[in-house]
Amino acid sequence: MSLRTRIALLTGLVAFFGLALGLFLSSLLLSRLALLEVDRTLRLQARTLLQEALAEPNRQVPPEEEADLLFGDFPAAAWVYEGERLVWQEGLPSAPSLFKGLAPGRPVSLGGWRALALERGRLRVVVAQPLGLVERLALLYLRLGLPLLLLVGVLSGALAYLLLRPVLRPLKRLAEAALHFEPIPPLPGRDEVAGLAQAFARLLATLKEERAREQAFLALASHELKTPIAAFRVGLENLLAQERVDREALKRLKVQAERLEALAENLLALSRAGAQDLRLAEVDLYALASEAFDRFQPLAVALGRELVLEGASVKVVADARLLERALNNLLQNALLHGQGTVRLRVGQDAEGAYLEVEDQGPGPSARAREGLGLRVARQVALALGGSLALVPGPPFRARLRFSVNSASSPRLPPGAPSSGGAA
């Protein structure tokens, strides 16, 4: 059963039972009001009969008064007692005999009749009216109300079913889009259902984009890994074919192994940054840059390039492992693909602390696909609440920027969990 049908049935049932409760309560109220009118009439009849009986020496009610009181709009039966002796009786026949001994007081209901007794001295008057009219009035009210009750319930359910169609249309469109995993245009409406559908539509579009990025990353990672693995395999095959160990071939294999190691570390860093697997602590950016400078100086000398370190001590709260991997990628890109002197800078300005790698080349083309190294550096910056800015050259600059945090009161970057994450 669809949601639309269930809501329509629920609406019809609520309307039915709500109206049934109202009908029942109004029937009780109507019966109560009719009974109050009967009691008022009984009091008037009893008082008048008592006065007439007191005025007559023989305690007989005059026939003209009897006709007006007992056979008018509210017919009744009446008895006049003097002591325990019945002195007068008139009105409707078939009245219960038990009313003849009714004690004075409030009106009572017995055997389908309503009776009241009044007493003055030794004279007592008992008047009784049948309740058939009141009961028939309540029954007629219920008979008229039941068809209306059913009609309102059915009409409420049908109207709810019709009105729910445009309300639930955004959910139907969203379900169809999710089934085919395709984003949909913005959904109209401002109610809760439309808001829910719009939120899930945005989520669907985000998932679609993430899936596209994931597919592009897998293609890039496969491409990056294919060449060094193939070279490593060919080198091993050549070594196995030789009788003596070729040290130059071993050196080339070592280079390929180091490249594979760097790719594996990049993939691990990308996974940790995306999963927010962070070990946050206070990091001195200048000390980190100094270690990177010492690590890449041999490569710069081998390539005939100059590597320069500039800046001063700046401390931030970050993950040293991920920062080291991001900085390694930026330096390696500058040395292998850049031109001229490479400058590694550490600084701080009004916008926060930064690590910057600059070379004298133009930098990558705007149309070129971002490589794995830059992608890792960008993801690390985002995970640490910072950013990666690429400024086209010459000179070309790649700047990692972070928020400054003091050692006495470290402040976690936006989106980062507390320290002590798993390795």
Sequence and secondary structure as in RCSB ss.txt:
>XXXX:A:sequence
MSLRTRIALLTGLVAFFGLALGLFLSSLLLSRLALLEVDRTLRLQARTLLQEALAEPNRQVPPEEEADLLFGDFP
AAAWVYEGERLVWQEGLPSAPSLFKGLAPGRPVSLGGWRALALERGRLRVVVAQPLGLVERLALLYLRLGLPLLL
LVGVLSGALAYLLLRPVLRPLKRLAEAALHFEPIPPLPGRDEVAGLAQAFARLLATLKEERAREQAFLALASHEL
KTPIAAFRVGLENLLAQERVDREALKRLKVQAERLEALAENLLALSRAGAQDLRLAEVDLYALASEAFDRFQPLA
VALGRELVLEGASVKVVADARLLERALNNLLQNALLHGQGTVRLRVGQDAEGAYLEVEDQGPGPSARAREGLGLR
VARQVALALGGSLALVPGPPFRARLRFSVNSASSPRLPPGAPSSGGAA
>XXXX:A:secstr
  HHHHHHHHHHHHHHHHHHHHHHHHHHHHHHHHHHHHHHHHHHHHHHHHHHHHHSTT    HHHHHHHHSSSS 
 EEEEEETTEEEEEEESSS  GGGGG  SSS EEETTEEEEEEEETTEEEEEEEESHHHHHHHHHHHHHHHHHHH
HHHHHHHHHHHHHHHHHHHHHHHHHHHHHHT         SHHHHHHHHHHHHHHHHHHHHHHHHHHHHHHHHHH
HHHHHHHHHHHHHHHH SS  HHHHHHHHHHHHHHHHHHHHHHHHHHHHTT    EEEEHHHHHHHHHHHHHHHH
HHHT  EEEEE   EEEE HHHHHHHHHHHHHHHHHH  S EEEEEEEETTEEEEEEEESS  S TTS   HHHH
HHHHHHHHTT EEEEE SSSEEEEEEE    SSS    TT   S    
